[in-house]
Amino acid sequence: MLIKATNLHRGYTVGKKRVEVLHGVDLTINKGEKVFLCGPSGAGKTTLMYTLAGLEKPEAGTVLIGDTDLYSLSKRRQANLRNSRMAYIFQNYYLLPELTALENVSIPALIGGRSNMGAAEAALERVGLGHRQDHLPAELSGGEQQRVAIARALVNKPEIIFADEPTGNLDSKNGEQVMKMLLDLASEDGSTLVVVTHDQSLTKYGDRTLIVKDGVVI
C-alpha cells in the first residue's frame, strides 16, 4: 500500500449554499499501480485526486502516503513531501512561457535544491524532445507542451505521479500517444500513477479503474 484514504469528506460553500463533494471516500492504491479515476462531470474525481495529492485538505478523514499521515504534517513538511515524492501533470500544461523547455523541466529539481540540468536534458530525451530543449512553450504544439510537462514530472523520479485530465486539450490521436507514453515511462521508473480522465477509452491501458459518482467511489 502506497496511498490509503479513509473516510474523506470535502465540500464547499457557494454563496449561501453548501455543496458536498466527497462523502466518506475510502480507497487504497498500491505501489506501482496505474489507476484511473473516472466519472461524470461534478462527481468529485478531481477533488478526490487533489486531496490524495496534498493539494486540497479534507474536512474529515485521513490520507496516508506510505506510513506518513499527509495532513498531520506542517505545511512546510507537506511541501517537502510533495516535491520529493510526488509530481503533477495538468490539462493546461502550466509551463512558464518565458522559460525554455529545458528550463521548465528543471524547475522541480531547482525547488528541491537539486539543480541538475543533466537530469532535465535526460527527461526531455525520454519524451522525444531533446532536440527542442531551447524552444519556448509558444514554439511547441499542444502535444509537445504536454510532453514537456511529463518530462518535468519525471525529472525527480517521483514515487507518485498525479495527472488531471492530461489529454483533455489534445485530439484523440495525440491524447492516446501521450497517455501511452506516460504509462510506459511511469512503468519504467516504477512510479505509481493516478489519472483523472473523462475519456474511458484510455483506461484500458491502466491496471484499475475507479468510478467516482456522487462523491463516493463505486
PyMOL commands that set and color helices and strands:
alter all, ss='L'
color gray80, all
select helices_A, chain A and resi 45-52+70-72+75-85+101-111+117-126+130-132+137-139+142-154+172-189+200-205
alter helices_A, ss='H'
color red, helices_A
select strands_A, chain A and resi 3-14+17-29+34-38+60-65+68-69+86-90+160-164+192-196+208-213+216-217
alter strands_A, ss='S'
color yellow, strands_A
deselect
rebuild
show_as cartoon
